[in-house]
Structures are given as structure tokens and as C-alpha cells.
Amino acid sequence: MKPFTAALALSLAASLPAAALLTGPVLAAGASDTDAERQARWNEIRTSIFGDKAVQPTDTLVKVDAPVRALDAALVPITLTMPEKDKVAGVSLVIDDNPSPYAANITFGPAADPGEIKLRVRVNNYTNVHAVVRTKDGGLFETTKFVKASGGCSAPMGMSDEEAMKGMGDMRMKFAEGAPGAKSTEATLMIRHPNFSGMQMNQVTRDYTPARYIQKVVVSQGGRNILTLDGDISIASNPVINFAFLPEGQAPVTVVASDNQDGRWEHSFPVPAPSN
């Protein structure tokens, strides 16, 4: 297993100790692992990411909604719900048995409504999925969901690499029609990017396609940060992120996305007028 990427390390540097880097071998994973083996693996991953900082279980601060058995291991929908959203500064997603377990780190800005976030991920094995909330007072709290899937990180794209990269960096954003007087607006961001994992074999050349994936997504409105997402190879191809924010005026929502090969794309989207 490779250590989690520099992007995630930099994202957590301000809030976590230097020991958060994955620095050693992680226990091997398998569909037949016992609960004790899975717990031992999580203990090692948790320590590698968060150091000696306590990570307490919670039933109220964060919930994970995911299919028990994935229909498509390369495209697994995950919903993270934070019922006590006023306490939440950010949330991290860890897919324990993926080659790179640290899937995403999301930091919410002052313009965010952090009650819920949705994204699609790759799942490579029968695994526990952990969501770890960071509260505004510096606490860490986690919950777990078990997902049955296999081969999501190495699943081929079903097209040539050239086709998969066409239009790379194109973005769309859809805004949900809110209820009259609603304070927040729900948005769905779609980014055209293959998010190659480095484990996928080109079906023509029979060579492995080099990893190329979105490392960072920054979403803001009028200079106010909504969220920053640091990702890795576990995010599915053509990332889709659903989130909510607190609009202020009619300034457009701006998205800046960058990948691990120095690709950078920026788009702005007009915000619909509020309902009366």
C-alpha cells in the first residue's frame, strides 16, 4: 500500500500532528478478514493518519449511507450526513481496504452548510468505510459502514485513455430549487476527469495507465470559501460532489480543480435567484 498523497498531508497539516502521515506497512486486507483483523487494520490506519489524537465513536455527529453490496465497485455512492452541523469543521472519508485508504478530506468554509455531502468512490475489497468528523473545538469522531465490493480501483474505464481524457476539466453545476425562504442552496458539481488510479490496464497496449487524479477542489462564492476537498485515487472517475451552501448575494460560485499532474481548471457558475 502506498502512503496517502501529499495533497491530503498538506490539507491536514494545520489541524493534525506530523505523525498523521502513513509511515509504515498496513495490515493486509481480505474478504475473509475477521472483525478483530479489521479492527486491527483500522487502528493502524487511524494512528497513521491522526497520530495519537483520540478518535471517538459517535452515533450523532456523522452517519454514512452506502450500499451494503455495491452494484458497481468503481462507482459506489457515499452520503455523509452531519446532523449536528453547527459543530462540524470538516469530515474525512477512509476506505480501509483500498490500496490508498485515505479517500477524501473535506474542510468546510464559512459559506458551507455542512449538513450533508455526497460523492462517488471506488471500493477495491470487502471493507469498512470510516467517516471521521473534525469538530470546531478540535475533536475527532468516527462512524463505520461495511461495504461489499471488489476490484473498483483496477476496473477498466471501458474506453481508450484518449477518449477518457477528452474534455478533461470541463465542469457543470446544477442547483436544486430550494423551498421559499430556505437559507441554504443545494448544488451538484460534475467534473470531467478520468481519475486514473494507476491500477487500470490499457486494454489496447496492456500497459498500466499512469495515475492521474483530481487532488484538490476548492469551491467558493464571492471570496467566501464553501468547501475544500482533497482527494486521491479512491474518488471515482468523472467526480460528482453534492453539497449545500449559504448563498450571499448573486455572486457566482467559482470552482478551482487541480490534479496530480499539474492540471488546473477554473469555472464560475451563476447562482439562481432566491425563491420568495
C-alpha positions as CSV (number, residue, x, y, z in Angstrom):
1,M,0.0,0.0,0.0
2,K,1.3,3.5,-0.8
3,P,1.1,6.3,1.7
4,F,-1.7,8.8,1.3
5,T,-0.7,11.7,-1.0
6,A,1.0,15.0,-0.3
7,A,-2.2,16.8,-1.1
8,L,-4.0,15.2,1.8
9,A,-1.0,15.6,4.1
10,L,-0.9,19.4,3.4
11,S,-4.7,19.6,3.9
12,L,-4.4,18.2,7.4
13,A,-1.1,19.8,8.4
14,A,-2.8,22.7,10.2
15,S,-5.0,20.5,12.3
16,L,-3.2,17.2,12.8
17,P,0.2,16.2,14.1
18,A,3.1,15.3,11.9
19,A,2.5,11.7,12.8
20,A,-0.6,11.7,10.7
21,L,1.4,10.6,7.6
22,L,1.1,6.9,6.8
23,T,4.6,5.8,7.5
24,G,4.6,2.1,7.7
25,P,3.2,-1.1,6.3
26,V,-0.5,-1.5,6.8
27,L,-2.1,-4.9,7.6
28,A,-3.2,-6.9,4.5
29,A,-6.9,-6.9,3.7
30,G,-9.2,-9.7,2.5
31,A,-12.9,-10.5,2.2
32,S,-12.5,-13.2,4.8
33,D,-10.9,-11.0,7.5
34,T,-12.4,-11.3,10.9
35,D,-13.8,-8.4,12.9
36,A,-10.7,-8.4,15.0
37,E,-8.4,-8.2,11.9
38,R,-10.5,-5.3,10.5
39,Q,-10.3,-3.5,13.8
40,A,-6.5,-4.0,14.0
41,R,-6.2,-2.6,10.4
42,W,-8.3,0.4,11.3
43,N,-6.3,1.0,14.5
44,E,-3.1,1.1,12.3
45,I,-4.6,3.4,9.6
46,R,-6.1,5.7,12.3
47,T,-2.8,6.1,14.0
48,S,-1.0,6.7,10.7
49,I,-3.4,9.4,9.7
50,F,-4.3,11.1,13.0
51,G,-1.3,10.2,15.2
52,D,-2.1,9.8,18.9
53,K,-5.1,12.1,18.8
54,A,-8.2,10.3,20.2
55,V,-10.8,9.4,17.6
56,Q,-14.1,8.6,19.5
57,P,-17.0,6.7,18.1
58,T,-20.2,8.6,17.5
59,D,-23.8,7.9,16.6
60,T,-24.9,11.5,16.2
61,L,-22.1,13.7,14.7
62,V,-21.7,11.8,11.4
63,K,-23.6,9.0,9.6
64,V,-22.5,7.0,6.5
65,D,-25.1,5.9,3.9
66,A,-23.6,3.4,1.4
67,P,-24.9,0.2,-0.3
68,V,-24.2,-3.0,1.6
69,R,-23.3,-4.6,-1.7
70,A,-22.1,-2.3,-4.4
71,L,-23.7,-2.7,-7.9
72,D,-20.5,-1.2,-9.5
73,A,-17.4,-1.2,-7.4
74,A,-15.9,1.6,-9.4
75,L,-18.9,3.8,-8.8
76,V,-20.1,3.5,-5.2
77,P,-22.3,6.3,-3.9
78,I,-21.5,7.6,-0.5
79,T,-23.5,10.0,1.6
80,L,-22.1,11.6,4.7
81,T,-24.7,13.2,7.0
82,M,-23.7,15.5,9.8
83,P,-26.9,16.1,11.9
84,E,-25.2,18.5,14.4
85,K,-23.7,20.5,11.5
86,D,-23.0,23.7,13.5
87,K,-20.3,21.7,15.4
88,V,-18.6,20.4,12.2
89,A,-15.4,21.9,10.7
90,G,-14.7,19.0,8.3
91,V,-15.0,15.4,7.5
92,S,-12.6,12.7,6.3
93,L,-13.5,9.5,4.4
94,V,-11.3,6.4,4.8
95,I,-11.9,3.2,2.8
96,D,-9.9,0.8,4.9
97,D,-9.0,-1.9,2.4
98,N,-8.3,0.3,-0.6
99,P,-4.7,0.5,-1.8
100,S,-4.7,4.1,-0.7
101,P,-7.3,4.2,2.2
102,Y,-7.5,8.0,2.7
103,A,-10.1,8.7,0.0
104,A,-11.0,12.3,0.8
105,N,-10.6,15.1,3.2
106,I,-13.3,17.9,3.2
107,T,-12.9,21.2,5.0
108,F,-16.0,23.4,5.3
109,G,-15.7,27.1,4.9
110,P,-17.8,29.9,6.3
111,A,-20.2,29.7,3.3
112,A,-20.9,26.0,3.7
113,D,-24.0,24.2,5.0
114,P,-22.2,21.1,6.2
115,G,-25.2,19.0,6.9
116,E,-24.6,16.6,4.1
117,I,-22.2,15.8,1.3
118,K,-22.4,13.1,-1.4
119,L,-19.7,11.7,-3.6
120,R,-18.9,8.5,-5.6
121,V,-15.9,6.4,-4.8
122,R,-14.0,3.2,-5.8
123,V,-14.1,0.3,-3.5
124,N,-11.4,-2.4,-4.0
125,N,-12.4,-5.1,-1.5
126,Y,-14.9,-6.0,1.2
127,T,-14.2,-3.2,3.6
128,N,-15.1,-0.9,6.4
129,V,-15.7,2.6,5.4
130,H,-14.9,5.2,8.1
131,A,-16.1,8.8,8.3
132,V,-14.2,10.9,10.7
133,V,-15.7,14.3,11.7
134,R,-13.5,17.1,12.9
135,T,-15.4,19.4,15.2
136,K,-14.8,23.1,15.6
137,D,-13.3,22.5,19.0
138,G,-10.7,20.1,17.6
139,G,-12.3,16.8,18.4
140,L,-12.3,13.7,16.1
141,F,-15.3,11.4,16.0
142,E,-15.9,8.4,13.7
143,T,-18.5,6.0,12.5
144,T,-18.3,3.0,10.2
145,K,-20.2,1.2,7.4
146,F,-19.3,-2.1,5.9
147,V,-19.4,-2.3,2.1
148,K,-19.1,-5.4,-0.1
149,A,-17.3,-4.7,-3.4
150,S,-14.3,-5.9,-5.3
151,G,-11.9,-4.5,-7.9
152,G,-13.1,-1.0,-8.0
153,C,-9.6,0.6,-8.1
154,S,-8.5,-1.6,-11.1
155,A,-11.7,-1.6,-13.1
156,P,-11.0,-0.5,-16.7
157,M,-12.7,2.6,-18.0
158,G,-14.3,0.8,-20.9
159,M,-12.8,3.2,-23.4
160,S,-9.3,4.3,-24.6
161,D,-7.2,6.6,-22.4
162,E,-7.5,9.2,-25.1
163,E,-11.3,9.0,-25.1
164,A,-11.4,9.1,-21.2
165,M,-9.3,12.3,-21.2
166,K,-11.4,14.2,-23.8
167,G,-12.8,17.4,-22.3
168,M,-10.8,16.9,-19.2
169,G,-11.5,19.7,-16.7
170,D,-14.9,20.6,-18.1
171,M,-17.4,21.2,-15.3
172,R,-21.1,21.5,-14.8
173,M,-23.1,22.6,-11.8
174,K,-26.8,22.1,-11.1
175,F,-28.6,24.0,-8.4
176,A,-31.6,22.4,-6.7
177,E,-34.8,24.5,-6.4
178,G,-35.0,25.4,-2.8
179,A,-38.1,25.9,-0.7
180,P,-39.2,29.5,-0.3
181,G,-37.2,31.2,2.4
182,A,-34.6,28.5,2.6
183,K,-31.3,29.6,3.9
184,S,-29.2,27.1,2.0
185,T,-28.9,26.0,-1.6
186,E,-28.1,22.5,-2.7
187,A,-25.6,22.1,-5.6
188,T,-24.2,19.2,-7.6
189,L,-20.8,19.7,-9.1
190,M,-19.7,17.4,-12.0
191,I,-16.1,17.4,-13.2
192,R,-14.9,15.7,-16.4
193,H,-11.7,13.8,-15.4
194,P,-10.7,10.1,-15.7
195,N,-9.2,10.0,-12.2
196,F,-6.9,7.2,-13.4
197,S,-5.9,5.2,-10.3
198,G,-2.6,3.8,-11.7
199,M,-4.0,0.3,-11.3
200,Q,-6.0,0.2,-14.5
201,M,-4.7,-1.7,-17.6
202,N,-5.0,-0.1,-21.0
203,Q,-7.0,-2.7,-23.0
204,V,-5.1,-2.0,-26.2
205,T,-1.4,-1.6,-25.0
206,R,-1.8,-3.9,-22.0
207,D,0.2,-1.4,-20.0
208,Y,-0.9,0.2,-16.8
209,T,-2.2,3.7,-17.3
210,P,-0.2,6.2,-15.1
211,A,-2.2,7.6,-12.2
212,R,-3.8,10.9,-12.9
213,Y,-6.4,12.1,-10.5
214,I,-8.0,15.2,-9.0
215,Q,-6.1,16.2,-5.9
216,K,-7.9,19.4,-4.8
217,V,-11.3,21.0,-5.4
218,V,-11.9,24.5,-4.0
219,V,-15.5,25.9,-4.1
220,S,-16.2,29.5,-3.2
221,Q,-18.8,32.3,-3.7
222,G,-17.8,35.9,-3.7
223,G,-14.5,35.2,-2.0
224,R,-16.2,33.2,0.8
225,N,-15.0,29.6,0.9
226,I,-17.7,26.9,0.7
227,L,-15.5,23.8,0.9
228,T,-12.1,22.4,0.0
229,L,-11.9,18.8,-1.0
230,D,-8.5,17.0,-1.1
231,G,-8.8,13.6,-3.0
232,D,-6.9,10.6,-4.1
233,I,-7.3,7.6,-6.4
234,S,-10.4,6.3,-4.5
235,I,-12.6,9.1,-5.9
236,A,-14.5,7.7,-8.9
237,S,-13.8,8.8,-12.5
238,N,-15.7,12.0,-13.5
239,P,-16.2,13.1,-9.9
240,V,-19.6,14.2,-8.8
241,I,-19.9,16.1,-5.5
242,N,-23.2,17.1,-4.0
243,F,-23.2,19.8,-1.2
244,A,-25.1,22.7,0.2
245,F,-24.0,26.3,0.8
246,L,-25.3,29.6,2.2
247,P,-25.6,32.0,-0.7
248,E,-24.8,35.6,-0.2
249,G,-26.0,37.9,-3.0
250,Q,-25.8,36.9,-6.6
251,A,-22.0,36.4,-6.9
252,P,-21.2,33.3,-9.0
253,V,-20.0,30.1,-7.4
254,T,-16.4,29.5,-8.5
255,V,-14.7,26.1,-8.7
256,V,-10.9,25.6,-9.0
257,A,-9.8,22.0,-9.5
258,S,-6.3,20.7,-9.9
259,D,-4.8,17.2,-10.4
260,N,-1.5,15.4,-9.6
261,Q,0.0,16.2,-13.0
262,D,-0.3,20.0,-12.6
263,G,-3.6,20.2,-14.5
264,R,-5.7,23.2,-13.3
265,W,-9.2,24.3,-14.3
266,E,-11.4,27.1,-13.1
267,H,-15.1,27.7,-13.8
268,S,-17.8,30.0,-12.5
269,F,-21.5,29.3,-12.3
270,P,-24.3,31.9,-11.8
271,V,-26.4,31.3,-8.7
272,P,-30.2,31.2,-9.3
273,A,-32.2,34.0,-7.7
274,P,-33.7,33.0,-4.3
275,S,-37.3,31.9,-4.1
276,N,-39.7,34.3,-2.3
